[in-house]
Amino acid sequence: MKWGWWFGWVLLWLTPGAGALDLPPRQDVRVVVISDLNSQYGATDYESQVKRAIALIPTWQPDLVLCSGDMIAGQDSSLSTQQIRAMWAGFDRHIAQPLRQAGLPFGFTLGNHDSSSYQTRTGSYPYQRDRAEAIRYWQGQDPKLNFVDRTGFPFYYTFQQQGVFYLVWDASSAQIPSTQLTWAKRSLASPTAKTAKMRVVIGHLPLYAVAKGRDKPGEVLADAEQLRGLLEQYRVHTYISGHQHSYYPGHRGQLQLLQTSALGSGPRPLISGPPQRRNTLTVVDLDLKKSTTTYTTYDLKTMTVIDPTTLPRFLVGPRGLVLRRDVRWEQLTRQEQATCVNQLGAGRCGP
């Protein structure tokens, strides 16, 4: 723990602009969220901002690190098994090992680039080798989680940390299998989940699109409204996702939506608003008594905190509306509400 903590502080002061790094006030539980770490296909190394983030994470002294997918850059049939294994070895060397040395529990979901569950129309699974290699790597690791159910690990599983119940499902493609949804319902209805002070679900693909180029079917989960209804039914507080490569702190109905950007290559601009492409990392502080969360999100290029009020008040994608988390539907102007209704119809807008 000490090595990672001191190395992070040294890097903090050597990083341009890092002297003014705004450290958030700590609450009951602190979680650092990262996502989409990979660079080009087959890469065994990581970009500088990824390494900077991994070195800095121990300085925030989180209780847990969460990754919402794409830890390596697979999903390419031209890659050999040896190359895939070399990528996982690179992940272990650059990401997992420093976090282990810092004594930090690591929760994660698998993404399309490290273990896609995509199924063709003929019923075949093109990325079975990727999934087999993900199993091979993770079965040999101890992520230091307090597992509740690890039967489907590393694809789907549950764990509990400091009164918070976490469910990870396999959202590495647009369709979550019905058998896994049955498992998710059973898990969220369990006494452990129901008596937890907060419930959080993590998956790679989001319910709703937020980024340009990813605002289309296949880039978000199918049946978003039904899935949101399921999570709301079991009083899930937040759904954390990746894949879109753009940061947006949103909500829909009673469900908070933490849409992470890429820490690695390929950050994207939001569907609307300023055209920034930002690598981000989010520190989430949980107040378990009030059932609230506070986000402090850093732009890893400048090491400055992103002001959420500079982001669009809402985003409209093909699957539905996402409101910025400090904005309610009733607070939108008539023109803003009409924008959603004109694109989606009245039934898919509103609170």
PEPEJO-V244471 format. One record per residue. N is the residue number from 1. RES is the residue in three letters. PHI is phi in whole degrees, 0 to 359 (none if undefined). OMEGA is omega in degrees with one decimal (* if undefined). Layout:
n=N res=RES phi=PHI omega=OMEGA
n=N res=RES phi=PHI omega=OMEGA
//
This chain:
n=1 res=MET phi=none omega=-175.2
n=2 res=LYS phi=295 omega=-177.8
n=3 res=TRP phi=301 omega=-178.6
n=4 res=GLY phi=296 omega=-178.4
n=5 res=TRP phi=295 omega=-178.0
n=6 res=TRP phi=290 omega=178.6
n=7 res=PHE phi=297 omega=178.2
n=8 res=GLY phi=297 omega=179.3
n=9 res=TRP phi=293 omega=176.0
n=10 res=VAL phi=299 omega=179.1
n=11 res=LEU phi=296 omega=179.3
n=12 res=LEU phi=303 omega=-176.4
n=13 res=TRP phi=280 omega=178.1
n=14 res=LEU phi=273 omega=-178.6
n=15 res=THR phi=279 omega=179.3
n=16 res=PRO phi=305 omega=178.0
n=17 res=GLY phi=80 omega=-175.1
n=18 res=ALA phi=282 omega=-179.7
n=19 res=GLY phi=298 omega=-179.1
n=20 res=ALA phi=261 omega=-177.1
n=21 res=LEU phi=302 omega=-176.2
n=22 res=ASP phi=272 omega=180.0
n=23 res=LEU phi=270 omega=-176.2
n=24 res=PRO phi=286 omega=173.9
n=25 res=PRO phi=291 omega=-177.2
n=26 res=ARG phi=279 omega=176.2
n=27 res=GLN phi=241 omega=-173.7
n=28 res=ASP phi=296 omega=-178.2
n=29 res=VAL phi=224 omega=177.6
n=30 res=ARG phi=239 omega=179.4
n=31 res=VAL phi=233 omega=172.3
n=32 res=VAL phi=258 omega=-176.5
n=33 res=VAL phi=247 omega=175.7
n=34 res=ILE phi=233 omega=-178.7
n=35 res=SER phi=196 omega=171.5
n=36 res=ASP phi=48 omega=-174.3
n=37 res=LEU phi=278 omega=-167.0
n=38 res=ASN phi=289 omega=170.7
n=39 res=SER phi=247 omega=-174.5
n=40 res=GLN phi=287 omega=179.8
n=41 res=TYR phi=306 omega=175.9
n=42 res=GLY phi=84 omega=-174.8
n=43 res=ALA phi=293 omega=176.1
n=44 res=THR phi=252 omega=177.5
n=45 res=ASP phi=243 omega=-177.2
n=46 res=TYR phi=232 omega=-178.1
n=47 res=GLU phi=292 omega=-171.4
n=48 res=SER phi=300 omega=-178.0
n=49 res=GLN phi=291 omega=176.3
n=50 res=VAL phi=292 omega=179.8
n=51 res=LYS phi=295 omega=178.0
n=52 res=ARG phi=298 omega=-179.5
n=53 res=ALA phi=296 omega=-178.8
n=54 res=ILE phi=297 omega=177.6
n=55 res=ALA phi=289 omega=-177.5
n=56 res=LEU phi=280 omega=-172.8
n=57 res=ILE phi=309 omega=-179.6
n=58 res=PRO phi=298 omega=-179.4
n=59 res=THR phi=292 omega=176.9
n=60 res=TRP phi=276 omega=179.5
n=61 res=GLN phi=49 omega=-179.6
n=62 res=PRO phi=286 omega=173.6
n=63 res=ASP phi=277 omega=-174.7
n=64 res=LEU phi=200 omega=169.9
n=65 res=VAL phi=248 omega=177.7
n=66 res=LEU phi=243 omega=174.5
n=67 res=CYS phi=237 omega=-177.4
n=68 res=SER phi=264 omega=165.5
n=69 res=GLY phi=109 omega=-179.9
n=70 res=ASP phi=58 omega=178.8
n=71 res=MET phi=273 omega=173.9
n=72 res=ILE phi=228 omega=-175.7
n=73 res=ALA phi=250 omega=176.0
n=74 res=GLY phi=264 omega=-179.3
n=75 res=GLN phi=61 omega=178.9
n=76 res=ASP phi=219 omega=-175.1
n=77 res=SER phi=294 omega=179.5
n=78 res=SER phi=283 omega=179.2
n=79 res=LEU phi=283 omega=178.1
n=80 res=SER phi=276 omega=175.9
n=81 res=THR phi=301 omega=179.1
n=82 res=GLN phi=296 omega=178.5
n=83 res=GLN phi=292 omega=178.5
n=84 res=ILE phi=296 omega=178.5
n=85 res=ARG phi=295 omega=177.8
n=86 res=ALA phi=294 omega=177.0
n=87 res=MET phi=294 omega=178.1
n=88 res=TRP phi=294 omega=175.7
n=89 res=ALA phi=295 omega=176.1
n=90 res=GLY phi=295 omega=176.0
n=91 res=PHE phi=299 omega=-179.4
n=92 res=ASP phi=297 omega=-177.1
n=93 res=ARG phi=292 omega=-172.3
n=94 res=HIS phi=267 omega=-173.8
n=95 res=ILE phi=244 omega=-171.9
n=96 res=ALA phi=293 omega=-176.7
n=97 res=GLN phi=297 omega=177.2
n=98 res=PRO phi=301 omega=178.5
n=99 res=LEU phi=290 omega=175.8
n=100 res=ARG phi=298 omega=-179.1
n=101 res=GLN phi=297 omega=177.0
n=102 res=ALA phi=277 omega=177.7
n=103 res=GLY phi=74 omega=-174.2
n=104 res=LEU phi=259 omega=172.6
n=105 res=PRO phi=298 omega=-175.1
n=106 res=PHE phi=231 omega=173.6
n=107 res=GLY phi=260 omega=-174.2
n=108 res=PHE phi=204 omega=167.0
n=109 res=THR phi=236 omega=179.3
n=110 res=LEU phi=273 omega=-177.1
n=111 res=GLY phi=246 omega=-178.9
n=112 res=ASN phi=292 omega=-177.9
n=113 res=HIS phi=278 omega=178.7
n=114 res=ASP phi=252 omega=-178.8
n=115 res=SER phi=187 omega=-174.4
n=116 res=SER phi=294 omega=176.4
n=117 res=SER phi=265 omega=-176.3
n=118 res=TYR phi=304 omega=179.1
n=119 res=GLN phi=239 omega=-179.9
n=120 res=THR phi=284 omega=178.6
n=121 res=ARG phi=296 omega=179.0
n=122 res=THR phi=273 omega=176.4
n=123 res=GLY phi=94 omega=-180.0
n=124 res=SER phi=270 omega=179.5
n=125 res=TYR phi=244 omega=-174.7
n=126 res=PRO phi=294 omega=-170.8
n=127 res=TYR phi=245 omega=179.3
n=128 res=GLN phi=298 omega=179.3
n=129 res=ARG phi=295 omega=177.8
n=130 res=ASP phi=302 omega=-178.5
n=131 res=ARG phi=291 omega=178.1
n=132 res=ALA phi=296 omega=-179.7
n=133 res=GLU phi=288 omega=174.9
n=134 res=ALA phi=296 omega=177.0
n=135 res=ILE phi=300 omega=-178.1
n=136 res=ARG phi=302 omega=-178.8
n=137 res=TYR phi=290 omega=-170.1
n=138 res=TRP phi=286 omega=177.0
n=139 res=GLN phi=292 omega=177.8
n=140 res=GLY phi=263 omega=-175.6
n=141 res=GLN phi=244 omega=173.3
n=142 res=ASP phi=241 omega=-178.3
n=143 res=PRO phi=282 omega=175.8
n=144 res=LYS phi=62 omega=178.0
n=145 res=LEU phi=257 omega=174.7
n=146 res=ASN phi=271 omega=-174.5
n=147 res=PHE phi=295 omega=168.4
n=148 res=VAL phi=261 omega=178.4
n=149 res=ASP phi=217 omega=-179.8
n=150 res=ARG phi=245 omega=-178.1
n=151 res=THR phi=303 omega=-178.1
n=152 res=GLY phi=263 omega=-178.8
n=153 res=PHE phi=300 omega=8.4
n=154 res=PRO phi=265 omega=-174.4
n=155 res=PHE phi=276 omega=176.3
n=156 res=TYR phi=213 omega=-175.3
n=157 res=TYR phi=189 omega=176.9
n=158 res=THR phi=229 omega=174.5
n=159 res=PHE phi=208 omega=-179.3
n=160 res=GLN phi=229 omega=178.6
n=161 res=GLN phi=225 omega=172.9
n=162 res=GLN phi=52 omega=176.1
n=163 res=GLY phi=85 omega=179.2
n=164 res=VAL phi=252 omega=179.2
n=165 res=PHE phi=262 omega=-178.8
n=166 res=TYR phi=246 omega=174.1
n=167 res=LEU phi=241 omega=176.4
n=168 res=VAL phi=252 omega=174.5
n=169 res=TRP phi=241 omega=-174.5
n=170 res=ASP phi=273 omega=178.2
n=171 res=ALA phi=254 omega=-179.9
n=172 res=SER phi=278 omega=169.7
n=173 res=SER phi=216 omega=-170.1
n=174 res=ALA phi=286 omega=-175.5
n=175 res=GLN phi=242 omega=173.5
n=176 res=ILE phi=272 omega=-176.8
n=177 res=PRO phi=303 omega=-178.7
n=178 res=SER phi=299 omega=179.2
n=179 res=THR phi=296 omega=179.4
n=180 res=GLN phi=285 omega=174.9
n=181 res=LEU phi=294 omega=175.3
n=182 res=THR phi=298 omega=176.4
n=183 res=TRP phi=298 omega=-179.4
n=184 res=ALA phi=297 omega=177.9
n=185 res=LYS phi=298 omega=-179.6
n=186 res=ARG phi=296 omega=-179.7
n=187 res=SER phi=293 omega=-178.6
n=188 res=LEU phi=288 omega=177.5
n=189 res=ALA phi=271 omega=-177.0
n=190 res=SER phi=290 omega=177.5
n=191 res=PRO phi=303 omega=179.6
n=192 res=THR phi=298 omega=179.8
n=193 res=ALA phi=290 omega=-174.9
n=194 res=LYS phi=292 omega=-179.8
n=195 res=THR phi=268 omega=177.0
n=196 res=ALA phi=293 omega=-179.5
n=197 res=LYS phi=284 omega=176.5
n=198 res=MET phi=201 omega=178.6
n=199 res=ARG phi=236 omega=-178.0
n=200 res=VAL phi=228 omega=176.6
n=201 res=VAL phi=242 omega=-178.6
n=202 res=ILE phi=234 omega=175.3
n=203 res=GLY phi=207 omega=-175.4
n=204 res=HIS phi=287 omega=179.9
n=205 res=LEU phi=283 omega=180.0
n=206 res=PRO phi=276 omega=173.0
n=207 res=LEU phi=283 omega=-175.1
n=208 res=TYR phi=228 omega=-179.7
n=209 res=ALA phi=282 omega=175.1
n=210 res=VAL phi=229 omega=-171.2
n=211 res=ALA phi=245 omega=174.4
n=212 res=LYS phi=296 omega=-179.0
n=213 res=GLY phi=86 omega=177.6
n=214 res=ARG phi=239 omega=179.4
n=215 res=ASP phi=264 omega=-178.0
n=216 res=LYS phi=204 omega=179.1
n=217 res=PRO phi=303 omega=-177.5
n=218 res=GLY phi=93 omega=178.5
n=219 res=GLU phi=260 omega=175.7
n=220 res=VAL phi=225 omega=178.9
n=221 res=LEU phi=289 omega=173.9
n=222 res=ALA phi=290 omega=177.4
n=223 res=ASP phi=58 omega=-175.5
n=224 res=ALA phi=302 omega=-176.6
n=225 res=GLU phi=294 omega=178.2
n=226 res=GLN phi=293 omega=178.8
n=227 res=LEU phi=293 omega=176.4
n=228 res=ARG phi=298 omega=178.2
n=229 res=GLY phi=299 omega=177.9
n=230 res=LEU phi=298 omega=-177.8
n=231 res=LEU phi=294 omega=177.6
n=232 res=GLU phi=293 omega=179.9
n=233 res=GLN phi=302 omega=-178.4
n=234 res=TYR phi=260 omega=172.0
n=235 res=ARG phi=56 omega=171.7
n=236 res=VAL phi=287 omega=-177.2
n=237 res=HIS phi=280 omega=-171.9
n=238 res=THR phi=220 omega=168.5
n=239 res=TYR phi=251 omega=-179.5
n=240 res=ILE phi=256 omega=-177.9
n=241 res=SER phi=218 omega=178.3
n=242 res=GLY phi=235 omega=170.9
n=243 res=HIS phi=72 omega=-176.4
n=244 res=GLN phi=284 omega=178.0
n=245 res=HIS phi=64 omega=178.6
n=246 res=SER phi=212 omega=-176.2
n=247 res=TYR phi=276 omega=173.8
n=248 res=TYR phi=208 omega=177.3
n=249 res=PRO phi=271 omega=-171.0
n=250 res=GLY phi=236 omega=171.9
n=251 res=HIS phi=202 omega=172.3
n=252 res=ARG phi=213 omega=-174.1
n=253 res=GLY phi=62 omega=-180.0
n=254 res=GLN phi=265 omega=-173.4
n=255 res=LEU phi=259 omega=172.6
n=256 res=GLN phi=283 omega=-177.4
n=257 res=LEU phi=232 omega=175.6
n=258 res=LEU phi=262 omega=179.6
n=259 res=GLN phi=263 omega=-174.8
n=260 res=THR phi=272 omega=172.6
n=261 res=SER phi=268 omega=176.4
n=262 res=ALA phi=283 omega=169.7
n=263 res=LEU phi=280 omega=179.1
n=264 res=GLY phi=270 omega=-173.7
n=265 res=SER phi=279 omega=170.6
n=266 res=GLY phi=81 omega=174.0
n=267 res=PRO phi=298 omega=-174.9
n=268 res=ARG phi=239 omega=173.4
n=269 res=PRO phi=283 omega=176.1
n=270 res=LEU phi=291 omega=-180.0
n=271 res=ILE phi=305 omega=177.5
n=272 res=SER phi=220 omega=-179.5
n=273 res=GLY phi=97 omega=-178.6
n=274 res=PRO phi=303 omega=-173.4
n=275 res=PRO phi=272 omega=-178.2
n=276 res=GLN phi=296 omega=171.4
n=277 res=ARG phi=241 omega=-170.9
n=278 res=ARG phi=232 omega=168.9
n=279 res=ASN phi=281 omega=-174.4
n=280 res=THR phi=228 omega=171.6
n=281 res=LEU phi=221 omega=-176.5
n=282 res=THR phi=240 omega=171.2
n=283 res=VAL phi=265 omega=-179.3
n=284 res=VAL phi=251 omega=175.4
n=285 res=ASP phi=255 omega=-175.6
n=286 res=LEU phi=255 omega=171.0
n=287 res=ASP phi=260 omega=-172.7
n=288 res=LEU phi=286 omega=178.9
n=289 res=LYS phi=288 omega=-178.9
n=290 res=LYS phi=267 omega=-175.5
n=291 res=SER phi=56 omega=179.2
n=292 res=THR phi=232 omega=176.2
n=293 res=THR phi=231 omega=176.1
n=294 res=THR phi=239 omega=179.5
n=295 res=TYR phi=259 omega=168.0
n=296 res=THR phi=236 omega=-172.2
n=297 res=THR phi=248 omega=-175.5
n=298 res=TYR phi=256 omega=167.3
n=299 res=ASP phi=279 omega=-172.3
n=300 res=LEU phi=289 omega=176.6
n=301 res=LYS phi=283 omega=-175.9
n=302 res=THR phi=251 omega=-176.0
n=303 res=MET phi=58 omega=175.2
n=304 res=THR phi=251 omega=179.1
n=305 res=VAL phi=278 omega=178.5
n=306 res=ILE phi=282 omega=176.2
n=307 res=ASP phi=281 omega=-175.8
n=308 res=PRO phi=298 omega=-179.0
n=309 res=THR phi=289 omega=175.1
n=310 res=THR phi=275 omega=179.4
n=311 res=LEU phi=270 omega=179.7
n=312 res=PRO phi=304 omega=-179.5
n=313 res=ARG phi=293 omega=176.7
n=314 res=PHE phi=200 omega=176.2
n=315 res=LEU phi=229 omega=179.1
n=316 res=VAL phi=241 omega=175.6
n=317 res=GLY phi=246 omega=-175.4
n=318 res=PRO phi=293 omega=-178.9
n=319 res=ARG phi=263 omega=179.1
n=320 res=GLY phi=150 omega=-177.3
n=321 res=LEU phi=269 omega=170.0
n=322 res=VAL phi=236 omega=176.8
n=323 res=LEU phi=264 omega=171.7
n=324 res=ARG phi=302 omega=-165.0
n=325 res=ARG phi=291 omega=175.8
n=326 res=ASP phi=261 omega=-175.3
n=327 res=VAL phi=241 omega=174.3
n=328 res=ARG phi=256 omega=179.5
n=329 res=TRP phi=305 omega=-177.5
n=330 res=GLU phi=294 omega=-179.6
n=331 res=GLN phi=274 omega=177.4
n=332 res=LEU phi=288 omega=175.6
n=333 res=THR phi=289 omega=177.7
n=334 res=ARG phi=301 omega=179.1
n=335 res=GLN phi=295 omega=178.6
n=336 res=GLU phi=295 omega=177.3
n=337 res=GLN phi=296 omega=179.6
n=338 res=ALA phi=295 omega=177.8
n=339 res=THR phi=301 omega=178.9
n=340 res=CYS phi=292 omega=-176.7
n=341 res=VAL phi=299 omega=-179.7
n=342 res=ASN phi=296 omega=-177.5
n=343 res=GLN phi=272 omega=-171.6
n=344 res=LEU phi=241 omega=-172.2
n=345 res=GLY phi=94 omega=-173.2
n=346 res=ALA phi=298 omega=-176.7
n=347 res=GLY phi=293 omega=-177.4
n=348 res=ARG phi=249 omega=174.2
n=349 res=CYS phi=244 omega=-179.2
n=350 res=GLY phi=85 omega=-175.7
n=351 res=PRO phi=293 omega=*
//
